[in-house]
Amino acid sequence: MTKIALNNQIKTISTQRVNLAIFDPRVDDLSVLLGGLQPGVCAHVLDSELDGVEQISEILRQQPTASLTLVAHGFPGGLQLGAGTLELDNLHRYASQLRSWFERGDASSLTLLACNVATGDAGAEFVTQVASLTGVTVSAASTPVGNGQWPLVAANTFTSTVFEAYVATLGVSFNQVFKDETDGVDGLDGAYSVTVSPDGKQVFVASSTDDALTVFDRDASGNLTFKTVFKNGTDGVDGLDSARAVTVSPDGKQVFVTGSNDDALAVFDRDDSGNLTFKT
C-alpha cells in the first residue's frame, strides 16, 4: 500500500499487483470458466459493443498487473476482443496502446488462451509483434484450446475442474460463405484480393474476372452482409479491368484498387457511413 498527501489529507492507493484474466463475452460457457478461476485471479468481462483493446487498456491503467491472460475465440494471427479483433493486420493501429499495457505493473507475461492464434506464418508473426510491442513474454497456442486440449500455462489461470468440465473450444467457427451470383451477391468472379477497413466495419474484394470492387458490411460479431459492387465501365467507373489489389487508407476515407489490364489505380472516396463514390 502507498500513502500520498492530497490537499492535506492522506489517501491510500493500492499498488498490489494481481493476476488478471480478461474474457471476451462471446466465449462459450463463460460461467464455467469464471467459476473455475485460480485463487487470486481477478476477472473482467469485456463489453461486446465496445472496442476490446481500448477496454483492456483502460482496465490496465486502473489495475497494476503481475500477469495478463486474455480468454477469447481465436484464429491464425489474431483473436476476437469486444466489438472487434486484435490481429496482425491491425496491430499498427493499436501499437501505442499495446506499448502502454504493462508500464505500471511490470508484468512478466501475456497469455492468449484462444485457438490457433500462433498457427502458420501469420500466427508466428502476430505473436512476435505483440511480444515486441508489449515488451513481455507472450504465450499463444498453435492448436485448438478447450475441450481437453489446454496448454500447460492455462493452469496459472484455471483450476483442474475447468479442464475436466469445459467441452467447448476457444476458436472462431466457420459460419459464412459468399459465392458469385448467389443470394444476390455479385462481383466475386475471379476474386483476387481482400482487405478490411480500419474501423473493421467493411470488407472489400477485388475481382479480376468481374473487373469489380465488391463491398460487404461487417457487424460487431464479424458477420458480413453484401452491400454493393462497382464494375469497370458501369456508372462512370473506370480503371478496374482485371482488378487485382485493394487497400484502404489509414484514416478509412479512401479505397484504392489496381486494374492490371487498365494499367490503372482506381480511387474511391468513403464517407462515415461506409458509402463509396468513384473519384478518379
Accessible surface in RSA format (square Angstrom, percent):
REM  Atomic radii and reference values for relative SASA: ProtOr
REM  Chains: A
REM  Algorithm: Lee & Richards
REM  Probe-radius: 1.40
REM  Slices: 20
REM RES _ NUM      All-atoms   Total-Side   Main-Chain    Non-polar    All polar
REM                ABS   REL    ABS   REL    ABS   REL    ABS   REL    ABS   REL
RES MET A   1   158.88  82.3  97.65  64.6  61.23 145.8  80.62  68.5  78.26 103.7
RES THR A   2    58.83  41.8  55.26  56.0   3.57   8.5  41.73  56.1  17.09  25.8
RES LYS A   3   149.75  73.1 121.91  74.8  27.85  66.3  65.21  58.7  84.55  90.1
RES ILE A   4    64.91  36.9  59.04  44.0   5.87  14.1  64.91  46.7   0.00   0.0
RES ALA A   5    74.26  68.3  47.23  72.9  27.03  61.5  47.34  66.7  26.92  71.3
RES LEU A   6    85.74  47.8  82.99  59.4   2.76   6.9  84.49  59.3   1.26   3.4
RES ASN A   7   144.80  99.9 114.01 110.2  30.80  74.2  34.18  82.3 110.62 106.9
RES ASN A   8   156.19 107.7 117.70 113.7  38.49  92.7  33.46  80.5 122.73 118.6
RES GLN A   9   131.01  73.3 126.56  92.5   4.46  10.6  35.37  75.3  95.64  72.5
RES ILE A  10   120.00  68.3  88.24  65.7  31.76  76.6  88.24  63.5  31.76  86.2
RES LYS A  11   113.28  55.3 109.65  67.3   3.63   8.6  59.77  53.8  53.51  57.0
RES THR A  12    64.73  46.0  40.00  40.6  24.73  58.9  24.55  33.0  40.18  60.7
RES ILE A  13    69.16  39.4  66.28  49.4   2.88   6.9  69.16  49.8   0.00   0.0
RES SER A  14    60.19  50.9  48.19  64.3  12.00  27.7  36.25  77.2  23.95  33.5
RES THR A  15    68.24  48.5  56.42  57.2  11.82  28.2  41.68  56.0  26.56  40.2
RES GLN A  16   129.12  72.2 118.70  86.7  10.42  24.8  37.84  80.5  91.28  69.2
RES ARG A  17   117.31  49.3  97.87  49.9  19.45  46.3  29.18  39.9  88.13  53.4
RES VAL A  18    35.20  23.2  29.99  27.2   5.21  12.5  35.20  30.6   0.00   0.0
RES ASN A  19    60.01  41.4  59.78  57.8   0.23   0.6   7.17  17.3  52.84  51.1
RES LEU A  20     2.50   1.4   0.00   0.0   2.50   6.3   0.00   0.0   2.50   6.7
RES ALA A  21     0.16   0.1   0.16   0.2   0.00   0.0   0.16   0.2   0.00   0.0
RES ILE A  22     0.05   0.0   0.00   0.0   0.05   0.1   0.00   0.0   0.05   0.1
RES PHE A  23     0.00   0.0   0.00   0.0   0.00   0.0   0.00   0.0   0.00   0.0
RES ASP A  24     0.10   0.1   0.09   0.1   0.01   0.0   0.00   0.0   0.10   0.1
RES PRO A  25    41.91  30.5  21.87  19.9  20.04  72.8  21.97  18.1  19.93 123.9
RES ARG A  26    57.47  24.1  40.28  20.5  17.19  40.9  44.77  61.2  12.70   7.7
RES VAL A  27     6.54   4.3   0.00   0.0   6.54  15.8   0.00   0.0   6.54  17.7
RES ASP A  28    66.31  46.4  60.02  59.7   6.29  14.9  16.62  39.1  49.69  49.6
RES ASP A  29    76.31  53.5  59.12  58.8  17.19  40.6  11.64  27.4  64.66  64.5
RES LEU A  30    33.93  18.9  30.00  21.5   3.93   9.9  30.00  21.1   3.93  10.6
RES SER A  31    87.69  74.1  73.03  97.5  14.65  33.8  50.66 107.9  37.03  51.9
RES VAL A  32    55.93  36.8  45.59  41.3  10.34  24.9  53.15  46.2   2.78   7.5
RES LEU A  33     0.00   0.0   0.00   0.0   0.00   0.0   0.00   0.0   0.00   0.0
RES LEU A  34    62.90  35.0  49.17  35.2  13.73  34.5  49.37  34.7  13.52  36.4
RES GLY A  35    72.24  89.1   0.00   N/A  72.24  89.1  36.25  99.5  35.99  80.6
RES GLY A  36     4.68   5.8   0.00   N/A   4.68   5.8   4.67  12.8   0.01   0.0
RES LEU A  37    35.50  19.8  18.66  13.3  16.84  42.3  18.66  13.1  16.84  45.3
RES GLN A  38    54.07  30.2  51.60  37.7   2.48   5.9  10.22  21.7  43.86  33.3
RES PRO A  39   121.82  88.8  91.53  83.4  30.30 110.1 103.82  85.7  18.00 111.9
RES GLY A  40    62.81  77.5   0.00   N/A  62.81  77.5  41.41 113.6  21.40  47.9
RES VAL A  41    21.03  13.8   4.18   3.8  16.86  40.6   4.45   3.9  16.58  45.0
RES CYS A  42    48.60  36.8  42.42  47.3   6.18  14.5  15.84  40.1  32.77  35.3
RES ALA A  43    37.83  34.8  12.32  19.0  25.51  58.0  12.41  17.5  25.43  67.4
RES HIS A  44    61.04  33.4  55.75  38.8   5.29  13.5  41.90  43.2  19.14  22.3
RES VAL A  45    69.52  45.7  39.15  35.4  30.37  73.2  39.17  34.0  30.35  82.3
RES LEU A  46     6.04   3.4   0.60   0.4   5.44  13.7   1.40   1.0   4.64  12.5
RES ASP A  47    64.68  45.3  56.39  56.1   8.29  19.6  23.40  55.1  41.29  41.2
RES SER A  48    42.75  36.1  39.34  52.5   3.41   7.9  16.79  35.7  25.96  36.4
RES GLU A  49   131.37  75.4 111.56  84.4  19.81  47.2  47.27  91.4  84.10  68.7
RES LEU A  50    98.94  55.1  96.80  69.3   2.14   5.4  98.94  69.5   0.00   0.0
RES ASP A  51    39.50  27.7  29.90  29.8   9.60  22.7  15.61  36.7  23.89  23.8
RES GLY A  52     1.84   2.3   0.00   N/A   1.84   2.3   0.00   0.0   1.84   4.1
RES VAL A  53     2.08   1.4   1.54   1.4   0.54   1.3   1.54   1.3   0.54   1.5
RES GLU A  54    95.47  54.8  91.41  69.2   4.05   9.7  22.94  44.4  72.52  59.2
RES GLN A  55    31.58  17.7  25.70  18.8   5.87  14.0  20.58  43.8  10.99   8.3
RES ILE A  56     0.00   0.0   0.00   0.0   0.00   0.0   0.00   0.0   0.00   0.0
RES SER A  57     2.75   2.3   0.87   1.2   1.88   4.3   1.40   3.0   1.34   1.9
RES GLU A  58    71.96  41.3  71.96  54.4   0.00   0.0  37.79  73.1  34.17  27.9
RES ILE A  59    29.58  16.8  25.83  19.2   3.75   9.0  29.30  21.1   0.28   0.8
RES LEU A  60     7.28   4.1   2.29   1.6   5.00  12.6   2.56   1.8   4.73  12.7
RES ARG A  61   128.90  54.1 119.36  60.8   9.54  22.7  64.04  87.5  64.86  39.3
RES GLN A  62   129.03  72.2 100.30  73.3  28.73  68.4  39.65  84.4  89.38  67.8
RES GLN A  63    47.10  26.3  46.81  34.2   0.29   0.7   7.66  16.3  39.44  29.9
RES PRO A  64    13.20   9.6  12.24  11.2   0.96   3.5  13.20  10.9   0.00   0.0
RES THR A  65     2.52   1.8   2.09   2.1   0.42   1.0   1.53   2.1   0.99   1.5
RES ALA A  66    23.25  21.4  20.14  31.1   3.11   7.1  20.14  28.4   3.11   8.2
RES SER A  67    28.08  23.7  28.03  37.4   0.05   0.1  15.16  32.3  12.91  18.1
RES LEU A  68     0.70   0.4   0.00   0.0   0.70   1.8   0.03   0.0   0.68   1.8
RES THR A  69    10.40   7.4  10.40  10.5   0.00   0.0   0.00   0.0  10.40  15.7
RES LEU A  70     0.35   0.2   0.35   0.2   0.00   0.0   0.35   0.2   0.00   0.0
RES VAL A  71     0.03   0.0   0.00   0.0   0.03   0.1   0.00   0.0   0.03   0.1
RES ALA A  72     0.00   0.0   0.00   0.0   0.00   0.0   0.00   0.0   0.00   0.0
RES HIS A  73    21.44  11.7  21.43  14.9   0.01   0.0  14.40  14.8   7.04   8.2
RES GLY A  74     2.01   2.5   0.00   N/A   2.01   2.5   0.00   0.0   2.01   4.5
RES PHE A  75    46.96  23.5  45.53  28.2   1.43   3.7  46.96  28.5   0.00   0.0
RES PRO A  76    69.80  50.9  58.05  52.9  11.75  42.7  58.05  47.9  11.75  73.0
RES GLY A  77     2.26   2.8   0.00   N/A   2.26   2.8   1.10   3.0   1.16   2.6
RES GLY A  78     0.00   0.0   0.00   N/A   0.00   0.0   0.00   0.0   0.00   0.0
RES LEU A  79     0.00   0.0   0.00   0.0   0.00   0.0   0.00   0.0   0.00   0.0
RES GLN A  80    21.75  12.2  21.75  15.9   0.00   0.0   0.36   0.8  21.38  16.2
RES LEU A  81     1.72   1.0   0.65   0.5   1.06   2.7   0.65   0.5   1.06   2.9
RES GLY A  82     0.52   0.6   0.00   N/A   0.52   0.6   0.00   0.0   0.52   1.2
RES ALA A  83    30.28  27.8  19.39  29.9  10.88  24.8  19.70  27.7  10.58  28.0
RES GLY A  84    19.27  23.8   0.00   N/A  19.27  23.8  18.85  51.7   0.42   0.9
RES THR A  85    16.73  11.9  10.56  10.7   6.17  14.7   5.85   7.9  10.88  16.4
RES LEU A  86     2.75   1.5   2.75   2.0   0.00   0.0   2.75   1.9   0.00   0.0
RES GLU A  87    42.69  24.5  42.69  32.3   0.00   0.0   4.10   7.9  38.58  31.5
RES LEU A  88    50.22  28.0  40.19  28.8  10.03  25.2  40.19  28.2  10.03  27.0
RES ASP A  89   112.48  78.8  94.73  94.3  17.75  42.0  31.59  74.4  80.88  80.7
RES ASN A  90    15.98  11.0  15.98  15.4   0.00   0.0   9.74  23.4   6.25   6.0
RES LEU A  91     2.84   1.6   2.79   2.0   0.04   0.1   2.84   2.0   0.00   0.0
RES HIS A  92   135.52  74.1 108.71  75.6  26.81  68.6  89.71  92.5  45.81  53.3
RES ARG A  93    95.27  40.0  68.91  35.1  26.37  62.8  47.02  64.3  48.25  29.2
RES TYR A  94    11.25   5.3  11.25   6.4   0.00   0.0   4.17   3.1   7.08   8.7
RES ALA A  95    14.68  13.5  14.59  22.5   0.09   0.2  14.59  20.5   0.09   0.2
RES SER A  96    80.82  68.3  70.19  93.7  10.63  24.5  47.55 101.3  33.27  46.6
RES GLN A  97    44.16  24.7  42.11  30.8   2.05   4.9  22.48  47.8  21.68  16.4
RES LEU A  98     0.10   0.1   0.00   0.0   0.10   0.2   0.00   0.0   0.10   0.3
RES ARG A  99   135.15  56.7 124.14  63.3  11.01  26.2  47.06  64.3  88.09  53.4
RES SER A 100    42.78  36.1  30.89  41.2  11.88  27.4  26.54  56.5  16.23  22.7
RES TRP A 101     6.87   2.8   0.64   0.3   6.23  14.6   1.45   0.8   5.42   8.8
RES PHE A 102    12.58   6.3   5.16   3.2   7.42  19.3   6.40   3.9   6.18  17.7
RES GLU A 103   127.53  73.2  97.18  73.5  30.34  72.2  41.13  79.6  86.40  70.5
RES ARG A 104   131.95  55.4 103.07  52.5  28.88  68.8  60.47  82.6  71.48  43.3
RES GLY A 105     2.69   3.3   0.00   N/A   2.69   3.3   0.72   2.0   1.96   4.4
RES ASP A 106   108.74  76.2  91.12  90.7  17.62  41.7  30.75  72.4  78.00  77.8
RES ALA A 107    10.02   9.2   0.00   0.0  10.02  22.8   0.00   0.0  10.02  26.5
RES SER A 108    81.30  68.7  67.37  89.9  13.93  32.1  50.81 108.2  30.49  42.7
RES SER A 109    32.70  27.6  32.70  43.6   0.00   0.0  21.21  45.2  11.49  16.1
RES LEU A 110     1.25   0.7   1.07   0.8   0.18   0.5   1.07   0.8   0.18   0.5
RES THR A 111     8.48   6.0   8.48   8.6   0.00   0.0   2.04   2.7   6.45   9.7
RES LEU A 112     3.50   2.0   1.73   1.2   1.77   4.5   1.73   1.2   1.77   4.8
RES LEU A 113     1.05   0.6   0.99   0.7   0.06   0.2   1.05   0.7   0.00   0.0
RES ALA A 114     0.00   0.0   0.00   0.0   0.00   0.0   0.00   0.0   0.00   0.0
RES CYS A 115     3.15   2.4   3.15   3.5   0.00   0.0   0.85   2.1   2.30   2.5
RES ASN A 116    44.47  30.7  44.47  43.0   0.00   0.0   2.58   6.2  41.90  40.5
RES VAL A 117     0.00   0.0   0.00   0.0   0.00   0.0   0.00   0.0   0.00   0.0
RES ALA A 118    23.89  22.0  15.19  23.4   8.70  19.8  15.19  21.4   8.70  23.0
RES THR A 119    46.95  33.4  45.43  46.1   1.52   3.6  46.20  62.1   0.75   1.1
RES GLY A 120    51.12  63.0   0.00   N/A  51.12  63.0  39.33 107.9  11.79  26.4
RES ASP A 121   133.05  93.2 121.27 120.7  11.79  27.9  39.43  92.8  93.63  93.4
RES ALA A 122    45.15  41.5  37.61  58.0   7.54  17.2  41.38  58.3   3.77  10.0
RES GLY A 123     0.00   0.0   0.00   N/A   0.00   0.0   0.00   0.0   0.00   0.0
RES ALA A 124    55.16  50.7  49.68  76.7   5.48  12.5  54.14  76.2   1.03   2.7
RES GLU A 125    77.54  44.5  75.29  57.0   2.25   5.4  25.16  48.7  52.39  42.8
RES PHE A 126     0.00   0.0   0.00   0.0   0.00   0.0   0.00   0.0   0.00   0.0
RES VAL A 127    27.54  18.1  27.54  24.9   0.00   0.0  27.54  23.9   0.00   0.0
RES THR A 128    85.95  61.1  79.81  80.9   6.15  14.7  58.83  79.0  27.12  41.0
RES GLN A 129    62.85  35.1  61.31  44.8   1.55   3.7  18.03  38.4  44.83  34.0
RES VAL A 130     1.09   0.7   1.09   1.0   0.00   0.0   1.09   0.9   0.00   0.0
RES ALA A 131    31.06  28.6  26.73  41.2   4.33   9.8  27.01  38.0   4.04  10.7
RES SER A 132    90.34  76.3  58.49  78.1  31.85  73.4  32.93  70.1  57.40  80.4
RES LEU A 133    30.81  17.2  22.97  16.4   7.83  19.7  24.33  17.1   6.48  17.4
RES THR A 134    11.58   8.2   0.00   0.0  11.58  27.6   0.39   0.5  11.19  16.9
RES GLY A 135    65.14  80.3   0.00   N/A  65.14  80.3  33.51  92.0  31.64  70.9
RES VAL A 136    17.29  11.4   5.01   4.5  12.28  29.6  13.61  11.8   3.68  10.0
RES THR A 137    93.01  66.2  83.84  85.0   9.17  21.8  56.28  75.6  36.73  55.5
RES VAL A 138    19.58  12.9   0.24   0.2  19.34  46.6   0.24   0.2  19.34  52.4
RES SER A 139    38.45  32.5  32.62  43.5   5.83  13.4  16.24  34.6  22.21  31.1
RES ALA A 140    31.65  29.1   0.26   0.4  31.39  71.4   3.89   5.5  27.77  73.6
RES ALA A 141    13.18  12.1   4.88   7.5   8.29  18.9  12.18  17.1   1.00   2.6
RES SER A 142    65.33  55.2  49.57  66.2  15.76  36.3  19.36  41.2  45.96  64.4
RES THR A 143    74.76  53.2  73.37  74.4   1.39   3.3  56.62  76.1  18.14  27.4
RES PRO A 144    54.33  39.6  52.93  48.3   1.40   5.1  52.93  43.7   1.40   8.7
RES VAL A 145     0.35   0.2   0.35   0.3   0.00   0.0   0.35   0.3   0.00   0.0
RES GLY A 146     0.00   0.0   0.00   N/A   0.00   0.0   0.00   0.0   0.00   0.0
RES ASN A 147    78.79  54.3  65.54  63.3  13.25  31.9   1.10   2.7  77.68  75.1
RES GLY A 148    60.84  75.0   0.00   N/A  60.84  75.0  27.89  76.5  32.95  73.8
RES GLN A 149    90.93  50.8  84.42  61.7   6.51  15.5  36.07  76.8  54.86  41.6
RES TRP A 150    41.34  16.6  10.79   5.2  30.55  71.7  12.35   6.6  28.98  47.0
RES PRO A 151    45.96  33.5  30.10  27.4  15.86  57.7  42.55  35.1   3.42  21.2
RES LEU A 152   170.06  94.7 154.79 110.7  15.27  38.4 158.70 111.5  11.36  30.6
RES VAL A 153    43.73  28.8  34.68  31.4   9.06  21.8  40.45  35.1   3.28   8.9
RES ALA A 154     0.13   0.1   0.00   0.0   0.13   0.3   0.13   0.2   0.00   0.0
RES ALA A 155    49.99  46.0  44.23  68.3   5.76  13.1  44.27  62.4   5.72  15.1
RES ASN A 156   105.63  72.8  89.56  86.5  16.07  38.7  30.02  72.3  75.61  73.1
RES THR A 157     5.91   4.2   5.77   5.9   0.14   0.3   0.33   0.4   5.58   8.4
RES PHE A 158     0.59   0.3   0.00   0.0   0.59   1.5   0.00   0.0   0.59   1.7
RES THR A 159    36.24  25.8  34.83  35.3   1.42   3.4  34.25  46.0   2.00   3.0
RES SER A 160    68.15  57.6  62.39  83.3   5.76  13.3  34.91  74.3  33.24  46.6
RES THR A 161    81.20  57.7  79.34  80.4   1.85   4.4  72.91  97.9   8.29  12.5
RES VAL A 162     1.69   1.1   1.09   1.0   0.60   1.5   1.67   1.5   0.02   0.1
RES PHE A 163    53.54  26.8  44.03  27.3   9.51  24.8  44.14  26.8   9.40  26.9
RES GLU A 164   140.87  80.9 105.17  79.6  35.70  85.0  49.71  96.1  91.16  74.4
RES ALA A 165    61.23  56.3  38.93  60.1  22.30  50.7  47.10  66.3  14.14  37.4
RES TYR A 166     3.81   1.8   0.16   0.1   3.65   9.5   1.24   0.9   2.57   3.2
RES VAL A 167   106.21  69.9  94.90  85.9  11.31  27.3  94.90  82.5  11.31  30.7
RES ALA A 168    19.57  18.0  10.01  15.4   9.56  21.8  19.57  27.6   0.00   0.0
RES THR A 169    52.23  37.1  46.38  47.0   5.85  13.9  18.74  25.2  33.49  50.6
RES LEU A 170     0.00   0.0   0.00   0.0   0.00   0.0   0.00   0.0   0.00   0.0
RES GLY A 171    16.08  19.8   0.00   N/A  16.08  19.8   9.71  26.6   6.37  14.3
RES VAL A 172    68.72  45.2  39.78  36.0  28.94  69.7  42.20  36.7  26.53  72.0
RES SER A 173    87.55  74.0  70.14  93.6  17.40  40.1  42.86  91.3  44.69  62.6
RES PHE A 174   169.47  84.8 133.56  82.7  35.92  93.5 142.53  86.4  26.94  77.1
RES ASN A 175   100.70  69.4  67.71  65.4  33.00  79.5  32.69  78.7  68.02  65.7
RES GLN A 176    63.16  35.3  43.36  31.7  19.80  47.2  27.70  59.0  35.47  26.9
RES VAL A 177   101.79  67.0  74.98  67.9  26.81  64.6  79.20  68.8  22.59  61.3
RES PHE A 178    58.45  29.2  37.96  23.5  20.49  53.3  40.00  24.2  18.46  52.8
RES LYS A 179   134.44  65.6 128.60  78.9   5.84  13.9  74.20  66.8  60.23  64.2
RES ASP A 180    40.29  28.2  21.97  21.9  18.32  43.3  14.45  34.0  25.83  25.8
RES GLU A 181   144.37  82.9 109.10  82.5  35.27  84.0  36.57  70.7 107.80  88.0
RES THR A 182    63.07  44.9  58.63  59.4   4.44  10.6  44.46  59.7  18.60  28.1
RES ASP A 183   141.95  99.4  96.72  96.3  45.23 107.0  40.80  96.0 101.14 100.9
RES GLY A 184    63.17  77.9   0.00   N/A  63.17  77.9  41.91 115.0  21.26  47.6
RES VAL A 185     6.09   4.0   4.88   4.4   1.22   2.9   4.88   4.2   1.22   3.3
RES ASP A 186    41.15  28.8  41.15  41.0   0.00   0.0  16.80  39.5  24.36  24.3
RES GLY A 187     0.00   0.0   0.00   N/A   0.00   0.0   0.00   0.0   0.00   0.0
RES LEU A 188    23.91  13.3  15.77  11.3   8.14  20.5  15.77  11.1   8.14  21.9
RES ASP A 189    64.74  45.4  61.21  60.9   3.54   8.4   7.58  17.9  57.16  57.0
RES GLY A 190    29.97  37.0   0.00   N/A  29.97  37.0  22.22  61.0   7.75  17.3
RES ALA A 191    61.78  56.8  30.90  47.7  30.88  70.2  31.45  44.3  30.33  80.3
RES TYR A 192   127.03  59.3  97.11  55.2  29.92  77.9  66.67  50.1  60.36  74.4
RES SER A 193    34.79  29.4  23.89  31.9  10.90  25.1  33.49  71.3   1.30   1.8
RES VAL A 194    95.97  63.1  72.89  66.0  23.07  55.6  72.89  63.3  23.07  62.6
RES THR A 195    31.18  22.2  25.37  25.7   5.81  13.9   9.74  13.1  21.45  32.4
RES VAL A 196    72.97  48.0  57.25  51.8  15.72  37.9  57.25  49.7  15.72  42.6
RES SER A 197     3.02   2.6   0.00   0.0   3.02   7.0   0.00   0.0   3.02   4.2
RES PRO A 198    29.89  21.8  21.04  19.2   8.84  32.2  29.81  24.6   0.07   0.4
RES ASP A 199    71.43  50.0  45.53  45.3  25.90  61.2  34.06  80.2  37.37  37.3
RES GLY A 200    14.70  18.1   0.00   N/A  14.70  18.1  12.51  34.3   2.19   4.9
RES LYS A 201   131.89  64.3 129.70  79.6   2.19   5.2  72.07  64.9  59.82  63.7
RES GLN A 202     3.12   1.7   3.12   2.3   0.00   0.0   2.87   6.1   0.25   0.2
RES VAL A 203    13.34   8.8  13.34  12.1   0.00   0.0  13.34  11.6   0.00   0.0
RES PHE A 204     0.00   0.0   0.00   0.0   0.00   0.0   0.00   0.0   0.00   0.0
RES VAL A 205    15.10   9.9  15.10  13.7   0.00   0.0  15.10  13.1   0.00   0.0
RES ALA A 206     0.00   0.0   0.00   0.0   0.00   0.0   0.00   0.0   0.00   0.0
RES SER A 207     0.00   0.0   0.00   0.0   0.00   0.0   0.00   0.0   0.00   0.0
RES SER A 208    24.67  20.8  18.11  24.2   6.56  15.1   4.74  10.1  19.92  27.9
RES THR A 209    87.18  62.0  62.65  63.5  24.52  58.4  47.96  64.4  39.21  59.3
RES ASP A 210    28.89  20.2  19.92  19.8   8.97  21.2   2.62   6.2  26.27  26.2
RES ASP A 211    37.75  26.4  37.75  37.6   0.00   0.0   2.46   5.8  35.29  35.2
RES ALA A 212     0.00   0.0   0.00   0.0   0.00   0.0   0.00   0.0   0.00   0.0
RES LEU A 213     0.00   0.0   0.00   0.0   0.00   0.0   0.00   0.0   0.00   0.0
RES THR A 214     0.00   0.0   0.00   0.0   0.00   0.0   0.00   0.0   0.00   0.0
RES VAL A 215     0.21   0.1   0.21   0.2   0.00   0.0   0.21   0.2   0.00   0.0
RES PHE A 216     5.35   2.7   5.35   3.3   0.00   0.0   5.35   3.2   0.00   0.0
RES ASP A 217    53.63  37.6  52.58  52.3   1.05   2.5  22.45  52.8  31.18  31.1
RES ARG A 218    48.91  20.5  39.16  20.0   9.75  23.2   2.93   4.0  45.98  27.9
RES ASP A 219    74.08  51.9  61.05  60.8  13.03  30.8  45.83 107.9  28.24  28.2
RES ALA A 220    45.77  42.1  30.45  47.0  15.32  34.8  35.51  50.0  10.26  27.2
RES SER A 221    59.26  50.1  47.29  63.1  11.96  27.6  14.94  31.8  44.32  62.1
RES GLY A 222    24.42  30.1   0.00   N/A  24.42  30.1   7.85  21.6  16.57  37.1
RES ASN A 223    52.90  36.5  51.20  49.5   1.71   4.1  15.11  36.4  37.79  36.5
RES LEU A 224    40.28  22.4  33.83  24.2   6.45  16.2  33.83  23.8   6.45  17.4
RES THR A 225    89.77  63.8  87.23  88.4   2.54   6.0  59.05  79.3  30.72  46.4
RES PHE A 226    55.65  27.8  38.50  23.8  17.15  44.6  38.50  23.3  17.15  49.1
RES LYS A 227    69.20  33.8  40.33  24.7  28.87  68.7  20.88  18.8  48.32  51.5
RES THR A 228    45.85  32.6  42.09  42.7   3.76   9.0  20.97  28.2  24.89  37.6
RES VAL A 229    39.76  26.2  21.90  19.8  17.86  43.0  21.90  19.0  17.86  48.4
RES PHE A 230    34.99  17.5  32.28  20.0   2.70   7.0  34.99  21.2   0.00   0.0
RES LYS A 231    59.67  29.1  57.41  35.2   2.26   5.4  32.12  28.9  27.54  29.3
RES ASN A 232    44.39  30.6  25.27  24.4  19.13  46.1   1.61   3.9  42.79  41.4
RES GLY A 233    68.46  84.4   0.00   N/A  68.46  84.4  34.17  93.8  34.30  76.8
RES THR A 234    66.55  47.3  62.34  63.2   4.21  10.0  45.83  61.6  20.71  31.3
RES ASP A 235   139.69  97.8  95.75  95.3  43.94 103.9  40.28  94.8  99.41  99.1
RES GLY A 236    64.33  79.3   0.00   N/A  64.33  79.3  43.03 118.1  21.31  47.7
RES VAL A 237     6.44   4.2   4.31   3.9   2.13   5.1   4.31   3.7   2.13   5.8
RES ASP A 238    89.54  62.7  87.84  87.4   1.70   4.0  25.35  59.7  64.19  64.0
RES GLY A 239     6.26   7.7   0.00   N/A   6.26   7.7   6.26  17.2   0.00   0.0
RES LEU A 240     0.00   0.0   0.00   0.0   0.00   0.0   0.00   0.0   0.00   0.0
RES ASP A 241    41.79  29.3  41.79  41.6   0.00   0.0   2.02   4.7  39.77  39.7
RES SER A 242     8.29   7.0   8.29  11.1   0.00   0.0   3.01   6.4   5.28   7.4
RES ALA A 243     0.00   0.0   0.00   0.0   0.00   0.0   0.00   0.0   0.00   0.0
RES ARG A 244    88.62  37.2  87.73  44.7   0.89   2.1  15.33  20.9  73.29  44.4
RES ALA A 245    49.19  45.2  48.47  74.8   0.72   1.6  48.69  68.6   0.49   1.3
RES VAL A 246    14.37   9.5   0.00   0.0  14.37  34.6   1.28   1.1  13.10  35.5
RES THR A 247    73.71  52.4  73.71  74.7   0.00   0.0  48.13  64.7  25.58  38.7
RES VAL A 248    19.29  12.7   2.50   2.3  16.79  40.5   2.53   2.2  16.76  45.4
RES SER A 249    16.37  13.8  13.13  17.5   3.24   7.5  16.30  34.7   0.06   0.1
RES PRO A 250   122.92  89.6 101.16  92.2  21.76  79.1 107.08  88.4  15.84  98.4
RES ASP A 251    96.59  67.7  64.84  64.5  31.75  75.1  41.86  98.5  54.73  54.6
RES GLY A 252     5.59   6.9   0.00   N/A   5.59   6.9   3.72  10.2   1.87   4.2
RES LYS A 253   125.69  61.3 123.39  75.7   2.30   5.5  66.06  59.5  59.63  63.5
RES GLN A 254    43.87  24.5  43.87  32.1   0.00   0.0   9.28  19.8  34.59  26.2
RES VAL A 255     0.00   0.0   0.00   0.0   0.00   0.0   0.00   0.0   0.00   0.0
RES PHE A 256    49.79  24.9  48.29  29.9   1.49   3.9  48.38  29.3   1.40   4.0
RES VAL A 257     0.16   0.1   0.00   0.0   0.16   0.4   0.16   0.1   0.00   0.0
RES THR A 258    54.96  39.1  54.96  55.7   0.00   0.0  51.33  68.9   3.63   5.5
RES GLY A 259     1.47   1.8   0.00   N/A   1.47   1.8   0.13   0.4   1.34   3.0
RES SER A 260    52.48  44.3  33.18  44.3  19.30  44.5  16.36  34.8  36.12  50.6
RES ASN A 261   105.53  72.8  75.38  72.8  30.15  72.6  16.32  39.3  89.20  86.2
RES ASP A 262    51.86  36.3  30.44  30.3  21.42  50.6   6.60  15.5  45.25  45.1
RES ASP A 263   136.41  95.6  98.65  98.2  37.77  89.3  40.23  94.7  96.19  95.9
RES ALA A 264    35.34  32.5  19.35  29.9  15.99  36.4  28.52  40.2   6.81  18.0
RES LEU A 265   101.80  56.7  80.23  57.4  21.58  54.2  80.24  56.4  21.56  58.0
RES ALA A 266     1.37   1.3   0.00   0.0   1.37   3.1   1.37   1.9   0.00   0.0
RES VAL A 267    16.47  10.8  16.47  14.9   0.00   0.0  16.47  14.3   0.00   0.0
RES PHE A 268     0.00   0.0   0.00   0.0   0.00   0.0   0.00   0.0   0.00   0.0
RES ASP A 269    55.00  38.5  54.08  53.8   0.92   2.2  23.20  54.6  31.80  31.7
RES ARG A 270    22.72   9.5  13.75   7.0   8.97  21.4   0.89   1.2  21.82  13.2
RES ASP A 271    72.88  51.0  59.01  58.7  13.87  32.8  43.74 102.9  29.14  29.1
RES ASP A 272   152.53 106.8 111.73 111.2  40.80  96.5  42.74 100.6 109.79 109.5
RES SER A 273    87.57  74.0  57.90  77.3  29.67  68.3  28.59  60.9  58.97  82.6
RES GLY A 274     4.07   5.0   0.00   N/A   4.07   5.0   3.08   8.5   0.99   2.2
RES ASN A 275    69.44  47.9  66.72  64.5   2.73   6.6  22.14  53.3  47.31  45.7
RES LEU A 276    19.67  11.0   0.68   0.5  18.99  47.7   0.68   0.5  18.99  51.1
RES THR A 277    90.04  64.0  86.97  88.2   3.06   7.3  60.47  81.2  29.57  44.7
RES PHE A 278    52.98  26.5  34.20  21.2  18.78  48.9  34.20  20.7  18.78  53.7
RES LYS A 279   119.41  58.3  88.75  54.5  30.66  73.0  54.44  49.0  64.97  69.2
RES THR A 280    93.81  66.7  74.75  75.8  19.07  45.4  55.97  75.2  37.84  57.2
END  Absolute sums over single chains surface
CHAIN  1 A    13856.6      10703.2       3153.5       7212.9       6643.8
END  Absolute sums over all chains
TOTAL         13856.6      10703.2       3153.5       7212.9       6643.8
